[in-house]
Amino acid sequence: MKHPYAASRTICLLGLVCTGCGRTPLNPGSAGPAASTPDAGADARARNQDAVADGATLVADATDSLRADLASERGGDGIRGGTADGYLGNSDASTFGQFADDAGSVANNWAINPSHDNAQPNDQVQSPLTKRWTAHFTGPVSFPLAASGRVFVSVTEAQPNVRALDLETGAVLWGPIATGSKVWIACDAANVYTLDRDGNLSAFDVSDGHTSWSTKLTLQYDYESPPVTAAGMVFVDGMGIGGTTYAIDAATGTVRWTADTFDGSGGAVAVVGNTVYEAEACDQVSAFDLMTGSRRWFHSGNCTGGGGTTPTVAVGRVWVRDWAEGNIILDLNGNSTGTFSVDRPPSLHGGLVFYVRSQTLTAIDVESNVSQWSFAGDKTLCTSAVIAGLGGQVFVGSSGGNVYELDEVTGVQRSVDVAGTAVSCSSDIQGMALAENRLLVSVSNDLVVY
């Protein structure tokens, strides 16, 4: 099928996907159960729960009372704000699964929220960094999610599975639930959503892990990125013969709309306000109406090809990383406004964009494009930055096993902790999370919570 936006040439690179390129099968990790153990020196405090995994010590939450309103960020497409879960809201969209206003901060998608900006404006993590608990697994642990006092992880053991842990203690609340193959996850107040590479999408109830629904997405055969939850829907990108973006009803698993794309993307969509943003190789970027899937605008480079990455949307801009024609910044009408250079997805908060490149973290003023500070740490920084806005804190992990806490304004190191082995950062679909004043860090087969 010839797409109306087809450009002048097609690129197919090893390890990246385009129509006709081959695929490499997944290689699941080794088998075994998970256990949660306390870290030495954790402060003790009883919580109103009986279950504690492996004798985990209940720890104090010294920061629960520290939430306060920041100066509100502008509303509208591309600017985070609105409800407590980070959605801007939509009067026409279902409210199924959205978090209550008093639910606290949540990390319900990869890179924390549907816009993938890696920021929690109202959070503050206790300083200096101190481990609360560590959960041990027998295979690599995914990027974590956290909401309503629970942590959700996908673990690639001999039998890939999904688990729910207590955010305060690390106690296993439910699972492991076998998923058949490696899955990526997202969640809302009702369900944890899992997606495997074959397009099997399932919803598990957050309270006890029972299956709410399961569906098979059939228009494509390769699904390489996490699902995204927003506005009562689950959004999925698939590719194989061209590409398809799906919007699925989060309550029922029914497909509400699909949109054809040219080559498909290896990244997830970003959802902000009433718009779904999808990026493919060669700087092909589409903006779809959230309710109908109609294309609002399309930005195209000078080539076509498979791959694509997850865009980041904040402060009225769309950050798009591209292996073929270079990284670009678009406005919310699809017009190019600049370029940038990164090794990991950018993070944004308070008028600053945080780039990790050449194992160094740099904070740049968005409007002036002027560097404010840089930090190299042990010179092996490798994760995207995570920002706790209320605490004025920036966190970044390294392949040397360190987790750094920096001052957001000055870049001065406030504290550092040795998480263990290398912080997981071998691909985009890894990294740290932040919710309810807790920093969650994936470290190979462990999950460390501060």
Secondary structure as GFF3:
##gff-version 3
##sequence-region A 1 450
A	DSSP	beta_strand	10	11	.	.	.	ID=ss1
A	DSSP	beta_strand	35	38	.	.	.	ID=ss2
A	DSSP	three_ten_helix	53	55	.	.	.	ID=ss3
A	DSSP	three_ten_helix	64	66	.	.	.	ID=ss4
A	DSSP	beta_strand	119	120	.	.	.	ID=ss5
A	DSSP	beta_strand	133	136	.	.	.	ID=ss6
A	DSSP	beta_strand	145	147	.	.	.	ID=ss7
A	DSSP	beta_strand	150	155	.	.	.	ID=ss8
A	DSSP	beta_strand	161	166	.	.	.	ID=ss9
A	DSSP	beta_strand	172	178	.	.	.	ID=ss10
A	DSSP	beta_strand	183	187	.	.	.	ID=ss11
A	DSSP	beta_strand	191	196	.	.	.	ID=ss12
A	DSSP	beta_strand	200	205	.	.	.	ID=ss13
A	DSSP	beta_strand	211	216	.	.	.	ID=ss14
A	DSSP	beta_strand	228	230	.	.	.	ID=ss15
A	DSSP	beta_strand	233	239	.	.	.	ID=ss16
A	DSSP	beta_strand	243	249	.	.	.	ID=ss17
A	DSSP	beta_strand	255	261	.	.	.	ID=ss18
A	DSSP	beta_strand	270	272	.	.	.	ID=ss19
A	DSSP	beta_strand	275	280	.	.	.	ID=ss20
A	DSSP	beta_strand	284	289	.	.	.	ID=ss21
A	DSSP	beta_strand	295	299	.	.	.	ID=ss22
A	DSSP	beta_strand	304	305	.	.	.	ID=ss23
A	DSSP	beta_strand	312	314	.	.	.	ID=ss24
A	DSSP	beta_strand	317	320	.	.	.	ID=ss25
A	DSSP	beta_strand	328	331	.	.	.	ID=ss26
A	DSSP	beta_strand	336	339	.	.	.	ID=ss27
A	DSSP	beta_strand	347	349	.	.	.	ID=ss28
A	DSSP	beta_strand	352	357	.	.	.	ID=ss29
A	DSSP	beta_strand	360	365	.	.	.	ID=ss30
A	DSSP	beta_strand	371	375	.	.	.	ID=ss31
A	DSSP	beta_strand	386	388	.	.	.	ID=ss32
A	DSSP	beta_strand	393	397	.	.	.	ID=ss33
A	DSSP	beta_strand	402	407	.	.	.	ID=ss34
A	DSSP	beta_strand	413	418	.	.	.	ID=ss35
A	DSSP	beta_strand	432	435	.	.	.	ID=ss36
A	DSSP	beta_strand	438	443	.	.	.	ID=ss37
A	DSSP	beta_strand	446	449	.	.	.	ID=ss38
###
